[in-house]
Amino acid sequence: MSRGWRELRRGRLALPGAAVVCAFAVAALLAPWLAPADPTRSDLANVLARPGAAHLLGTDELGRDMLSRIIHGARLSMLEGLFAVGLALALGLPLGLAAGYAGGTVDAVLMRVVDVLLAFPGVLLAVAVVSILGPGLWNAMVAVAIYSVPVFARLARGSTLAVKQEVYIEGCRALGMSNLRIVGRHVLPNIAAPLLVMAALRVAVAILTASSLSFLGLGAQPPTPEWGAMLSNGRNYVLIAPHLVIFPGLAILLLVLGLNLLQEGLREALDPRITDR
């Protein structure tokens, strides 16, 4: 743990990424106090206003303050990523653990189910799930979670297969420990690091996918201030009011970039195969 923290602080990628992610997290938590205006309040006298003193990032096609909508959009984007990854991890981890530790028929059956999900392109699978459940923010998050389940299931299975061969696991069995206790006390803690790194990466992927669904009209519905939906609305005015797409696009870019930098730093800090530099 001390080595991991030392590497995390010393890494060139983790700290800048963490700073960006923390900035968005603070904006998400304090959105009602940081936003200068109500993100859903229209002002038809200031439609498509350019960035200026009155509205730092301008206004949209209904006169709504863009800065307020982007700040509130950070809350929704963080929620989309964290909820989708948390649900995917909650579903995929038990599948992978059971398949890797039990082996045999259990492994074959569970992995064939995962292979069926992997057979579909990710975004297409998410679109199909939303089409079944209906458009909406929560349904989009569930769709993104289902799309991410195979990633965690396969990673958990592979890591469990590696840990299961260790001598201390055989020692635990010889001492009469139950399989459930072995998995909970020895297997799960030893596969947590790669799962944590993957979770950080998948949060970025989940945010991008959820924004894509909202862009297509399958995610957050108006007047919800969601970045993908804002991009979808702004594309109709890109020639006369480019700020409608520039600022939401930059927000998505910066948050995803920060999460990817943080993920790479976590990998360097937690991967035991990377020696001290």
KADA-V404737 format. One record per residue. RES is the residue in one small letter. SS is DSSP state (2 for helix, 1 for strand, 0 for the rest). PHI is phi in whole degrees, -180 to 180 (* if undefined). PSI is psi as a letter, one per 40 degrees, with the letter a starting at -180 (* if undefined). Layout:
# KADA-V404737
RES&SS&PHI&PSI + RES&SS&PHI&PSI
This chain:
# KADA-V404737
m&0&*&d + s&2&-67&d + r&2&-64&d + g&2&-61&d + w&2&-65&d + r&2&-64&d + e&2&-67&d + l&2&-66&d + r&2&-71&d + r&2&-84&e + g&0&-64&i + r&0&-81&e + l&0&-104&d + a&2&-65&d + l&2&-66&d + p&2&-61&d + g&2&-64&d + a&2&-64&d + a&2&-65&d + v&2&-65&d + v&2&-63&d + c&2&-64&d + a&2&-63&d + f&2&-68&d + a&2&-65&d + v&2&-64&d + a&2&-61&d + a&2&-67&d + l&2&-70&d + l&0&-105&e + a&2&-53&d + p&2&-62&d + w&2&-96&d + l&2&-84&d + a&0&-68&h + p&0&-75&e + a&0&-151&i + d&0&-69&h + p&0&-69&e + t&0&-108&e + r&0&-83&h + s&0&-89&i + d&0&-138&g + l&2&-67&e + a&2&-81&e + n&2&-128&f + v&0&-71&h + l&0&55&f + a&0&-68&h + r&0&-76&i + p&0&-55&h + g&0&-166&a + a&0&-67&d + a&0&-71&d + h&0&-134&h + l&0&-59&d + l&0&-113&e + g&0&82&a + t&1&-128&i + d&0&-95&a + e&0&-67&e + l&0&-111&e + g&0&79&e + r&0&-83&i + d&1&-67&h + m&2&-69&d + l&2&-62&d + s&2&-64&d + r&2&-69&d + i&2&-71&d + i&2&-64&d + h&2&-69&d + g&2&-65&d + a&2&-62&d + r&2&-63&d + l&2&-68&d + s&2&-66&d + m&2&-64&d + l&2&-63&d + e&2&-58&d + g&2&-66&d + l&2&-69&d + f&2&-65&d + a&2&-63&d + v&2&-70&d + g&2&-62&d + l&2&-67&d + a&2&-63&d + l&2&-67&d + a&2&-65&d + l&2&-89&d + g&2&-78&d + l&2&-62&d + p&2&-61&d + l&2&-62&d + g&2&-67&d + l&2&-62&d + a&2&-64&d + a&2&-66&d + g&2&-71&d + y&2&-81&d + a&2&-77&d + g&0&68&a + g&2&59&b + t&2&-64&d + v&2&-60&d + d&2&-62&d + a&2&-62&d + v&2&-67&d + l&2&-65&d + m&2&-71&d + r&2&-68&d + v&2&-62&d + v&2&-65&d + d&2&-63&d + v&2&-61&d + l&2&-66&d + l&2&-71&e + a&0&-68&d + f&0&-92&h + p&0&-57&i + g&2&-54&d + v&2&-67&d + l&2&-63&d + l&2&-64&d + a&2&-63&d + v&2&-64&d + a&2&-64&d + v&2&-65&d + v&2&-65&d + s&2&-63&d + i&2&-76&d + l&2&-79&d + g&0&104&i + p&0&-66&i + g&0&156&i + l&2&-63&d + w&2&-68&d + n&2&-65&d + a&2&-65&d + m&2&-66&d + v&2&-64&d + a&2&-63&d + v&2&-65&d + a&2&-63&d + i&2&-62&d + y&2&-64&d + s&2&-94&e + v&2&-56&d + p&2&-59&d + v&2&-63&d + f&2&-71&d + a&2&-64&d + r&2&-70&d + l&2&-66&d + a&2&-63&d + r&2&-64&d + g&2&-62&d + s&2&-67&d + t&2&-66&d + l&2&-60&d + a&2&-70&d + v&2&-69&d + k&2&-62&d + q&0&-85&e + e&0&-69&i + v&2&-65&d + y&2&-68&d + i&2&-68&d + e&2&-64&d + g&2&-64&d + c&2&-63&d + r&2&-65&d + a&2&-65&d + l&0&-81&e + g&0&89&e + m&0&-68&i + s&0&-71&i + n&2&-62&d + l&2&-62&d + r&2&-70&d + i&2&-63&d + v&2&-64&d + g&2&-71&d + r&2&-98&d + h&2&-126&d + v&2&-76&d + l&2&-59&d + p&2&-61&d + n&2&-85&e + i&2&-109&e + a&2&-69&d + a&2&-61&d + p&2&-64&d + l&2&-68&d + l&2&-64&d + v&2&-63&d + m&2&-64&d + a&2&-62&d + a&2&-62&d + l&2&-69&d + r&2&-71&d + v&2&-61&d + a&2&-63&d + v&2&-64&d + a&2&-64&d + i&2&-64&d + l&2&-63&d + t&2&-67&d + a&2&-64&d + s&2&-65&d + s&2&-65&d + l&2&-63&d + s&2&-66&d + f&2&-62&d + l&0&-83&e + g&0&87&e + l&0&-103&e + g&0&-105&b + a&0&-59&h + q&0&-105&i + p&0&-57&i + p&0&-96&f + t&0&-58&h + p&0&-80&g + e&0&-108&h + w&2&-60&d + g&2&-63&d + a&2&-66&d + m&2&-65&d + l&2&-63&d + s&2&-63&d + n&2&-69&d + g&2&-74&d + r&2&-64&d + n&2&-74&e + y&2&-124&f + v&0&-64&d + l&0&-80&d + i&0&-102&d + a&0&-144&g + p&0&-63&e + h&2&-65&e + l&2&-67&d + v&2&-108&d + i&2&-65&d + f&2&-72&d + p&2&-63&d + g&2&-64&d + l&2&-64&d + a&2&-62&d + i&2&-62&d + l&2&-60&d + l&2&-67&d + l&2&-66&d + v&2&-66&d + l&2&-62&d + g&2&-62&d + l&2&-66&d + n&2&-69&d + l&2&-64&d + l&2&-64&d + q&2&-63&d + e&2&-66&d + g&2&-65&d + l&2&-63&d + r&2&-63&d + e&2&-66&d + a&2&-78&d + l&2&-103&e + d&0&-77&h + p&0&-68&e + r&0&-77&e + i&0&-92&h + t&0&-80&i + d&0&-59&h + r&0&-98&*
